[in-house]
Amino acid sequence: MDGLNIESSLGFLLAKAHQRIYAQFRDLLAPHGITPAQFALLAFLWQEDGRTQTALSEKTEIDRTTLSGLLDRLQKLGLVHRRPDPADRRAWRVCLTAKGRALEKVLTPVALGVRRQVVAALAPGEYEELCRLLAKIRGSNHD
């Protein structure tokens, strides 16, 4: 039986890469008062404003309770507001405020800067290949 070398195992390498990238991103977002999880929600809303909380939960794979807390904090920061869905009285739509929309121009360069730092360690084409392989591992049922 083959021995396990934890330091070269996929799970360990992914976890350590995530920790490093997350820490960089967290530190760069901190002056803006935003966490990486909050940034992800804003980014999905920048792509499609007015998503329902259920759609956001499914898209981000964040459970509804955690999502609700994140949205509460974004609402307190004045970045989003929630309104009832006219088509479904049980559902709520999450909409960006003007302040939330304006952050796209400020925070997108921050995210792209972190990506540039990560890509700098890779040979041409490796970033795209890495993303393709990770998407394959994640599963074909995700966008």
N, C-alpha and C positions, 0 to 999 in steps of 0.2 A: 504494500500500500504506500502511495506517495505521502510524504510528510507535508504538512501545511506550513508555509512560510507566510505568516500573517502580514508582514511588511510589503509583500508583493501580491497580496490577495486583492481582488477587485473591490470588495466592500471597503477594505481599509484605505486603499488608494483613493476611492471616490469620497469617502468621509473626510480624509485629510485635505484633499483638493477643495472640497466644499467649505471646510472650516477656514481655509486660507482666503478663498475668494469672498466668502461671506464676511469675514472680519474686515477685509479691505473695503468692501462695499458699505458695511455698517459704519465704519469710521468716516467715510466720505459723505454719507447721508446725514450723519449726526448733526452737523452744523445747520442743516435744514429742518431738523426736528422730525425726521422721517426714519422709520426702520425699513429694512429690506422687505419684510412682509407687507408693510403699508405701501411701499413702492410698487410691489407686484400688483396689488389691487388697483392702484392708480393707473398703472400701465395697461391693465386690461380695460379700464374705463376710458383711457385715451384712445384705445382701439375701437371701442364700442360703448359709448356713454348710454346710461339708462338701463343697464342690464338689471335683471331681477337678482335679489340676494341668492336665490336658488341657483341661477345660472352662474353667478360668481363663485358660489361654493363648488359647483361641479367643475368649472373651468380651472380654478386654482387648486382643487382637491384639498380644500380647507373645510373642516367640519363646520356646520352652521353655528354652533356655539362660539367657536374661536373666531369665525368670520364676523359674527355680530359684535364681539368686543373690538376687533380691528376697525370695523366701520364706525362704532361709537367714538373711537379715538380720532378717526379721520373727520368725523362730523364735528367734534369739539374743536379741532384745528381749523374748522371752516373750509375744508377741502371738498367735502361731499355733503349732500343732503338726501334724505329718503322721502319718497312720495308713494302713495298707494298706486298700484297698477290699475288703471281704469278697466282693463279687460279681466282682472281677477282680484276681487276684493281681499283675498287672503294674502296676496303677494305684494311685495314692496320693490320699487325700482330705486336703484342707487344712481344718483346723478352728480356729476362734477359741478362745483361752483366755479365762478370765474377764477378764484384763487387756485383751485385745484387744476383747472385747465392751464393756467399760466405756469404752473410748476413743471409741465412737460418740457418747456424750453430750457428750464434750469436743470432738471434732473436727468434728462436723456443724455446730455454730454457726460455727466458723472458716470452713468451706467456704461456708456460706450468707452469711457476712459479705463474703467476696470477691465472691460473686455479686451481692449488693446494691450493692457499689461499682461493678461493671461495669454493672449495670442502671441505675444513677443517671444515666448519660450518655445513656440511651435514652428515647424517648417511650413513653407507655403502649402496650402491644401489640407494640412492636418486639423485645423480648427473645424472646417466643414465636415471632414471625415469623423472627427470625434463627436460632433453634434449628431451626425447621421447614426452612428453606432449607439450613442446614448438614447436617442429616440427609439431605435430598434429594441433596445433592452427595456425601455420604459413600456413599450407596447404600441402596437399599431392603432389602437383605439383612441389615442390622444393626438390632438393637433400639434 
